[in-house]
Amino acid sequence: MTEITISSEAEALAAVKENGRRLANVPLEFRTAEVCLSAVQSDSLTLEFVPQELRTLDLCLVAIHNYGSLDHVPQELKTAELCLEAIKKSAAAFKSLPEEMVTERFCRAAVARNSGALPYVPEHLKSEWLCLLAVKNNCRALEYVPEKFRSERICMKAVEGDARMLRYVPEKLRSAELCMSAVKRRIEEFQFVPEELKTAELCMEATESNSELFQYVPEKLKNGQLCMEVVEKNGRMLCHVPEELKTAELCTEAVRNWGDALRYVPEELKTAELCMEAVRNDGGALEYVPKELKTAELRTEAVKGRRHYTPYALWDAAELYMGTSKGETA
């Protein structure tokens, strides 16, 4: 901020109207009630630069309405009304409350105004009723509800409001009804469905919508058809295919989709054709090609790899060139 010289109250008023932060540079004799009010209206954080004797209840309320911080409010002005107003604006204001103000009654009022205040409520003052109140106002508050208060009623209310809250529901309360309610609205919640509730049909639906969810499919429900459908869309998922289901056809589809999937192909299935397919898609796959299959042609294709070439591919190709230039064979 450019330093400015202020030599009158009028100049001070003009300066803070333009930028409230300039109150910090206003000489104390010009920090009048009017100048300070104008500064705080422009930027509530400038309350810090207001002389203590001018920090009135009305001025502090102006600052709180804009920002919600209690940091520079005099202790004697921190009334229940003012503090609740601050918490309504910013739940973090709870951290600046006078210790004697934090009662069960006050906490209820605070959470009613801003459910984000729940994490700041002392543990001994939290109750199931208070947690339900928080979740009703904002379903995401479930994350801060102590485990002992995460009842079926509270969890249902949270998941009804936001499917992503399923992850915070205790395992024993993740019923088929609750899980299906979450998954229907957001398929990614499939990963938080208990294993025993995952059916073949649900797994198929989940992976069709998002192939990355294949990693959460129980091993017993993975079959050749499902694995093929997944790697055709996302070769990276080959790493989650059981070894006994990795066929030559499946691995070819995987590296065709994502060359680097070659790292997850069993050694006995790495043929010259498969490795060529892999490095054409991703030069970095050269790192996982068996030594005996690294021909000059394959290394050249790796450097030209469609997805990207890598320092490894360049180094490997250079090594080949240096070797052949000395009369060595590939």
C-alpha positions as CSV (number, residue, x, y, z in Angstrom):
1,M,0.0,0.0,0.0
2,T,1.4,3.4,-1.0
3,E,2.2,5.6,2.0
4,I,0.1,8.8,2.1
5,T,0.4,11.9,4.2
6,I,-2.7,13.0,6.0
7,S,-2.9,16.4,7.7
8,S,-6.6,16.8,8.4
9,E,-9.7,14.9,9.4
10,A,-11.2,15.7,5.9
11,E,-8.2,14.1,4.2
12,A,-8.4,11.1,6.6
13,L,-12.1,10.6,5.8
14,A,-11.4,10.8,2.0
15,A,-8.6,8.2,2.4
16,V,-10.5,5.6,4.4
17,K,-13.6,5.9,2.1
18,E,-11.3,5.0,-0.8
19,N,-9.6,2.2,1.2
20,G,-10.5,1.4,4.8
21,R,-7.1,-0.1,5.4
22,R,-5.6,3.3,5.2
23,L,-6.9,3.9,8.7
24,A,-3.6,2.3,9.9
25,N,-1.8,5.3,8.4
26,V,-4.1,8.0,9.8
27,P,-2.5,10.0,12.7
28,L,-4.3,9.2,16.0
29,E,-5.6,12.8,16.3
30,F,-7.6,12.4,13.1
31,R,-9.0,8.9,13.9
32,T,-12.4,10.4,14.9
33,A,-15.6,8.5,15.4
34,E,-16.7,9.4,11.9
35,V,-13.4,8.5,10.2
36,C,-13.3,5.1,12.1
37,L,-17.0,4.3,11.2
38,S,-16.2,5.0,7.5
39,A,-13.1,2.8,7.6
40,V,-14.9,-0.1,9.2
41,Q,-17.8,0.2,6.8
42,S,-15.3,0.0,4.0
43,D,-13.3,-2.9,5.6
44,S,-14.4,-4.5,8.8
45,L,-10.9,-5.7,9.6
46,T,-9.8,-2.1,10.2
47,L,-11.5,-2.4,13.6
48,E,-8.0,-3.4,14.7
49,F,-6.8,0.2,14.1
50,V,-9.7,2.0,15.8
51,P,-8.7,3.5,19.2
52,Q,-10.0,1.5,22.1
53,E,-12.2,4.3,23.4
54,L,-14.0,4.5,20.0
55,R,-14.8,0.8,19.8
56,T,-18.5,1.2,20.7
57,L,-21.1,-1.5,20.5
58,D,-22.6,0.0,17.4
59,L,-19.2,0.2,15.6
60,C,-18.4,-3.4,16.6
61,L,-21.8,-4.6,15.2
62,V,-21.0,-2.9,11.9
63,A,-17.7,-4.8,11.7
64,I,-19.3,-8.1,12.7
65,H,-22.1,-7.8,10.1
66,N,-19.4,-7.5,7.4
67,Y,-16.9,-10.1,8.6
68,G,-18.0,-11.9,11.7
69,S,-14.7,-11.7,13.6
70,L,-14.6,-11.0,17.3
71,D,-10.8,-10.7,17.4
72,H,-10.7,-6.9,18.0
73,V,-13.9,-6.5,19.9
74,P,-13.3,-5.4,23.5
75,Q,-14.1,-8.1,26.1
76,E,-16.7,-5.9,27.9
77,L,-18.7,-5.6,24.6
78,K,-18.9,-9.3,23.9
79,T,-22.5,-9.7,24.8
80,A,-24.5,-12.8,23.9
81,E,-26.4,-10.9,21.3
82,L,-23.2,-9.6,19.6
83,C,-21.4,-12.9,19.8
84,L,-24.3,-14.8,18.2
85,E,-24.4,-12.2,15.5
86,A,-20.7,-12.8,14.8
87,I,-21.2,-16.6,14.8
88,K,-24.1,-16.3,12.3
89,K,-21.6,-14.6,10.0
90,S,-18.6,-16.8,10.8
91,A,-18.7,-20.0,12.9
92,A,-15.0,-19.5,13.7
93,A,-16.0,-16.5,15.9
94,F,-16.8,-19.2,18.5
95,K,-13.1,-19.5,19.2
96,S,-13.0,-15.9,20.5
97,L,-15.9,-16.2,22.9
98,P,-15.5,-15.4,26.6
99,E,-15.1,-18.7,28.5
100,E,-18.1,-17.9,30.8
101,M,-20.4,-17.4,27.8
102,V,-20.0,-21.0,26.5
103,T,-23.0,-22.7,28.1
104,E,-25.4,-25.3,26.8
105,R,-28.1,-22.7,26.2
106,F,-25.7,-20.5,24.3
107,C,-24.4,-23.4,22.2
108,R,-27.9,-24.3,21.1
109,A,-28.5,-20.7,20.0
110,A,-25.1,-20.6,18.2
111,V,-25.7,-23.9,16.3
112,A,-29.3,-22.8,15.4
113,R,-27.8,-19.7,13.7
114,N,-24.9,-21.5,12.1
115,S,-24.5,-25.3,12.1
116,G,-20.8,-24.7,11.3
117,A,-20.4,-23.8,15.0
118,L,-20.8,-27.5,16.0
119,P,-17.1,-28.4,15.7
120,Y,-16.3,-25.6,18.2
121,V,-18.8,-26.7,20.8
122,P,-17.0,-28.4,23.7
123,E,-17.5,-32.1,23.7
124,H,-19.2,-32.1,27.1
125,L,-21.9,-29.8,25.8
126,K,-22.7,-31.7,22.7
127,S,-25.9,-33.8,22.8
128,E,-27.9,-35.8,20.2
129,W,-30.5,-33.0,20.2
130,L,-27.8,-30.4,19.4
131,C,-26.3,-32.6,16.7
132,L,-29.7,-33.2,15.1
133,L,-30.3,-29.5,15.1
134,A,-27.0,-28.9,13.3
135,V,-27.6,-31.6,10.7
136,K,-31.2,-30.3,10.0
137,N,-29.7,-26.9,9.2
138,N,-26.8,-28.3,7.2
139,C,-26.5,-32.0,6.5
140,R,-22.7,-31.7,6.1
141,A,-22.4,-31.1,9.8
142,L,-22.6,-34.9,10.2
143,E,-18.9,-35.0,9.8
144,Y,-18.5,-33.2,13.1
145,V,-21.1,-35.2,15.0
146,P,-19.4,-37.4,17.7
147,E,-19.7,-41.2,16.8
148,K,-21.9,-41.8,19.9
149,F,-24.5,-39.4,18.6
150,R,-24.6,-40.6,15.0
151,S,-28.0,-42.2,15.3
152,E,-30.1,-43.7,12.5
153,R,-32.3,-40.7,12.5
154,I,-29.4,-38.2,12.3
155,C,-27.7,-40.2,9.6
156,M,-30.8,-40.6,7.5
157,K,-31.4,-36.8,7.7
158,A,-27.8,-36.1,6.6
159,V,-27.8,-38.6,3.7
160,E,-31.2,-37.3,2.5
161,G,-29.7,-33.9,2.2
162,D,-26.3,-34.9,0.7
163,A,-25.5,-38.4,-0.5
164,R,-21.8,-37.7,0.2
165,M,-22.5,-37.9,3.9
166,L,-22.8,-41.7,3.6
167,R,-19.0,-41.9,4.3
168,Y,-19.6,-40.5,7.8
169,V,-22.4,-43.0,8.7
170,P,-21.1,-45.7,11.1
171,E,-20.8,-49.1,9.2
172,K,-23.5,-50.7,11.4
173,L,-26.0,-48.1,10.3
174,R,-25.4,-48.3,6.6
175,S,-28.6,-50.2,5.7
176,A,-29.6,-51.3,2.2
177,E,-32.2,-48.5,2.1
178,L,-29.8,-45.8,3.2
179,C,-27.0,-46.9,0.8
180,M,-29.3,-47.2,-2.2
181,S,-30.7,-43.8,-1.4
182,A,-27.2,-42.4,-1.6
183,V,-26.0,-44.4,-4.6
184,K,-29.0,-43.5,-6.7
185,R,-28.2,-39.8,-6.3
186,R,-24.5,-40.1,-6.5
187,I,-23.0,-43.3,-7.8
188,E,-19.5,-42.5,-6.4
189,E,-20.9,-43.3,-2.9
190,F,-20.7,-47.0,-4.0
191,Q,-17.3,-47.1,-2.4
192,F,-18.8,-46.6,1.0
193,V,-21.4,-49.3,0.6
194,P,-20.7,-52.3,2.9
195,E,-19.3,-55.4,1.0
196,E,-22.3,-57.5,2.0
197,L,-24.7,-55.1,0.3
198,K,-22.9,-54.9,-3.0
199,T,-24.6,-57.0,-5.6
200,A,-23.5,-58.0,-9.1
201,E,-26.1,-55.6,-10.5
202,L,-25.0,-52.7,-8.4
203,C,-21.4,-53.3,-9.2
204,M,-22.2,-53.3,-12.9
205,E,-24.2,-50.1,-12.6
206,A,-21.4,-48.4,-10.6
207,T,-18.6,-49.3,-13.0
208,E,-20.6,-48.4,-16.1
209,S,-21.1,-44.9,-14.6
210,N,-17.5,-44.6,-13.3
211,S,-14.9,-47.1,-14.2
212,E,-12.7,-46.0,-11.3
213,L,-15.2,-47.6,-8.9
214,F,-14.1,-51.0,-10.1
215,Q,-11.4,-50.9,-7.3
216,Y,-14.3,-51.1,-4.8
217,V,-15.9,-54.2,-6.3
218,P,-15.6,-57.2,-4.1
219,E,-13.2,-59.8,-5.5
220,K,-15.9,-62.5,-5.5
221,L,-18.0,-60.4,-7.8
222,K,-15.3,-59.8,-10.4
223,N,-15.7,-61.9,-13.5
224,G,-14.2,-61.8,-17.0
225,Q,-17.1,-59.9,-18.6
226,L,-17.0,-57.1,-15.9
227,C,-13.2,-56.9,-16.1
228,M,-13.3,-56.6,-19.9
229,E,-15.9,-53.9,-19.9
230,V,-13.9,-51.9,-17.3
231,V,-10.5,-52.1,-18.9
232,E,-11.9,-51.2,-22.3
233,K,-12.9,-47.8,-20.8
234,N,-10.0,-47.5,-18.3
235,G,-6.8,-49.5,-18.7
236,R,-5.5,-48.3,-15.4
237,M,-8.0,-50.6,-13.7
238,L,-6.0,-53.6,-14.8
239,C,-4.2,-53.3,-11.5
240,H,-7.4,-54.3,-9.8
241,V,-8.1,-57.3,-12.0
242,P,-7.4,-60.6,-10.2
243,E,-4.4,-62.4,-11.7
244,E,-6.4,-65.4,-12.7
245,L,-8.7,-63.2,-14.8
246,K,-5.9,-61.5,-16.7
247,T,-6.1,-63.1,-20.2
248,A,-4.1,-62.0,-23.3
249,E,-7.3,-60.5,-24.7
250,L,-8.0,-58.5,-21.5
251,C,-4.4,-57.2,-21.3
252,T,-4.4,-56.1,-24.9
253,E,-7.5,-54.1,-24.3
254,A,-6.0,-52.5,-21.2
255,V,-2.8,-51.4,-22.9
256,R,-4.7,-50.3,-26.0
257,N,-6.6,-47.9,-23.7
258,W,-3.6,-47.0,-21.5
259,G,-0.2,-48.0,-22.5
260,D,1.3,-47.8,-19.0
261,A,-1.0,-50.7,-18.0
262,L,1.8,-52.9,-19.3
263,R,3.2,-52.8,-15.8
264,Y,0.3,-54.9,-14.5
265,V,0.5,-57.5,-17.3
266,P,1.9,-60.9,-16.2
267,E,5.3,-61.5,-17.7
268,E,4.2,-64.6,-19.5
269,L,1.6,-62.5,-21.5
270,K,4.0,-59.8,-22.6
271,T,4.4,-60.5,-26.3
272,A,6.2,-58.4,-28.9
273,E,2.8,-57.3,-30.3
274,L,1.4,-56.4,-26.9
275,C,4.5,-54.4,-25.9
276,M,4.4,-52.5,-29.3
277,E,0.8,-51.6,-28.6
278,A,1.7,-50.3,-25.2
279,V,4.6,-48.1,-26.1
280,R,2.7,-46.6,-29.1
281,N,0.2,-45.4,-26.6
282,D,2.7,-44.4,-23.9
283,G,6.4,-44.2,-24.3
284,G,6.9,-44.7,-20.6
285,A,5.6,-48.2,-21.0
286,L,9.0,-49.1,-22.4
287,E,10.2,-49.4,-18.8
288,Y,8.0,-52.5,-18.4
289,V,9.0,-54.3,-21.6
290,P,11.2,-57.4,-21.1
291,K,14.8,-56.9,-22.2
292,E,14.6,-59.5,-24.9
293,L,11.7,-57.7,-26.6
294,K,13.3,-54.2,-26.7
295,T,14.1,-54.0,-30.4
296,A,15.3,-50.9,-32.2
297,E,11.8,-50.6,-33.8
298,L,10.1,-50.8,-30.4
299,R,12.4,-48.3,-28.8
300,T,11.8,-45.9,-31.7
301,E,8.1,-46.2,-31.3
302,A,8.4,-45.5,-27.6
303,V,10.0,-42.2,-28.2
304,K,7.2,-41.3,-30.6
305,G,4.6,-42.6,-28.2
306,R,1.1,-41.2,-28.9
307,R,0.4,-40.2,-25.3
308,H,3.8,-38.9,-24.3
309,Y,7.4,-39.8,-24.4
310,T,9.4,-40.0,-21.1
311,P,13.0,-39.4,-20.1
312,Y,13.2,-43.1,-19.6
313,A,12.3,-43.8,-23.2
314,L,14.8,-41.2,-24.5
315,W,17.5,-42.6,-22.3
316,D,16.8,-46.2,-23.4
317,A,16.7,-45.2,-27.0
318,A,20.0,-43.3,-26.6
319,E,21.6,-46.3,-24.9
320,L,20.6,-48.4,-27.9
321,Y,22.0,-45.9,-30.3
322,M,25.3,-45.7,-28.4
323,G,25.5,-49.5,-28.3
324,T,24.8,-50.0,-32.0
325,S,27.1,-47.2,-33.0
326,K,29.9,-49.2,-31.4
327,G,28.9,-52.2,-33.4
328,E,26.6,-53.9,-30.9
329,T,23.3,-55.5,-32.0
330,A,19.9,-54.6,-30.6
